[in-house]
Amino acid sequence: METRRFTLEPTIDASTPAYTATNEVATAGGYTEQGIRFQRRTGSGSGVAWIDFSDTTWGRSAFTARFMLIYDSSDSNRGLCRIDFGSDKTGRRQFYFRVPTADASNAIIRI
């Protein structure tokens, strides 16, 4: 799994099956194209299955992003999840995304 950052709303929705570079943060300020590879965790319990990912940090970053895309680089860059931060977020020394606890009540993707 990979993650990419976007400055404006990415053109990724249910009708767009794969990653697109439109509005992606430029390669600069600690961000590089291709994003960062996540470590994936899965599990199930209490009638719920979940997929979760490792926390992600871009060290020495100086970029602003509003959205993040989680996509599967091993499956034609198929988009899995778009995350809206609610407002622009700027990394001053680092830009990080902390993922909720990997369990049936908190995981970032629950089915």
Secondary structure as a PSIPRED ss2 file (coil, helix, strand):
# PSIPRED VFORMAT (PSIPRED V4.0)

   1 M C   1.000  0.000  0.000
   2 E E   0.000  0.000  1.000
   3 T E   0.000  0.000  1.000
   4 R E   0.000  0.000  1.000
   5 R E   0.000  0.000  1.000
   6 F E   0.000  0.000  1.000
   7 T C   1.000  0.000  0.000
   8 L C   1.000  0.000  0.000
   9 E C   1.000  0.000  0.000
  10 P C   1.000  0.000  0.000
  11 T C   1.000  0.000  0.000
  12 I C   1.000  0.000  0.000
  13 D C   1.000  0.000  0.000
  14 A C   1.000  0.000  0.000
  15 S C   1.000  0.000  0.000
  16 T C   1.000  0.000  0.000
  17 P C   1.000  0.000  0.000
  18 A E   0.000  0.000  1.000
  19 Y C   1.000  0.000  0.000
  20 T C   1.000  0.000  0.000
  21 A C   1.000  0.000  0.000
  22 T C   1.000  0.000  0.000
  23 N C   1.000  0.000  0.000
  24 E E   0.000  0.000  1.000
  25 V C   1.000  0.000  0.000
  26 A C   1.000  0.000  0.000
  27 T C   1.000  0.000  0.000
  28 A E   0.000  0.000  1.000
  29 G C   1.000  0.000  0.000
  30 G C   1.000  0.000  0.000
  31 Y E   0.000  0.000  1.000
  32 T C   1.000  0.000  0.000
  33 E C   1.000  0.000  0.000
  34 Q C   1.000  0.000  0.000
  35 G C   1.000  0.000  0.000
  36 I E   0.000  0.000  1.000
  37 R E   0.000  0.000  1.000
  38 F C   1.000  0.000  0.000
  39 Q C   1.000  0.000  0.000
  40 R E   0.000  0.000  1.000
  41 R E   0.000  0.000  1.000
  42 T E   0.000  0.000  1.000
  43 G E   0.000  0.000  1.000
  44 S E   0.000  0.000  1.000
  45 G E   0.000  0.000  1.000
  46 S C   1.000  0.000  0.000
  47 G C   1.000  0.000  0.000
  48 V E   0.000  0.000  1.000
  49 A E   0.000  0.000  1.000
  50 W E   0.000  0.000  1.000
  51 I E   0.000  0.000  1.000
  52 D E   0.000  0.000  1.000
  53 F E   0.000  0.000  1.000
  54 S C   1.000  0.000  0.000
  55 D C   1.000  0.000  0.000
  56 T E   0.000  0.000  1.000
  57 T E   0.000  0.000  1.000
  58 W E   0.000  0.000  1.000
  59 G E   0.000  0.000  1.000
  60 R C   1.000  0.000  0.000
  61 S C   1.000  0.000  0.000
  62 A C   1.000  0.000  0.000
  63 F C   1.000  0.000  0.000
  64 T E   0.000  0.000  1.000
  65 A E   0.000  0.000  1.000
  66 R E   0.000  0.000  1.000
  67 F E   0.000  0.000  1.000
  68 M E   0.000  0.000  1.000
  69 L E   0.000  0.000  1.000
  70 I E   0.000  0.000  1.000
  71 Y E   0.000  0.000  1.000
  72 D E   0.000  0.000  1.000
  73 S C   1.000  0.000  0.000
  74 S C   1.000  0.000  0.000
  75 D C   1.000  0.000  0.000
  76 S C   1.000  0.000  0.000
  77 N C   1.000  0.000  0.000
  78 R E   0.000  0.000  1.000
  79 G E   0.000  0.000  1.000
  80 L E   0.000  0.000  1.000
  81 C E   0.000  0.000  1.000
  82 R E   0.000  0.000  1.000
  83 I E   0.000  0.000  1.000
  84 D E   0.000  0.000  1.000
  85 F E   0.000  0.000  1.000
  86 G E   0.000  0.000  1.000
  87 S E   0.000  0.000  1.000
  88 D E   0.000  0.000  1.000
  89 K E   0.000  0.000  1.000
  90 T E   0.000  0.000  1.000
  91 G C   1.000  0.000  0.000
  92 R C   1.000  0.000  0.000
  93 R C   1.000  0.000  0.000
  94 Q E   0.000  0.000  1.000
  95 F E   0.000  0.000  1.000
  96 Y E   0.000  0.000  1.000
  97 F E   0.000  0.000  1.000
  98 R C   1.000  0.000  0.000
  99 V C   1.000  0.000  0.000
 100 P C   1.000  0.000  0.000
 101 T C   1.000  0.000  0.000
 102 A C   1.000  0.000  0.000
 103 D C   1.000  0.000  0.000
 104 A C   1.000  0.000  0.000
 105 S C   1.000  0.000  0.000
 106 N C   1.000  0.000  0.000
 107 A C   1.000  0.000  0.000
 108 I C   1.000  0.000  0.000
 109 I E   0.000  0.000  1.000
 110 R E   0.000  0.000  1.000
 111 I C   1.000  0.000  0.000
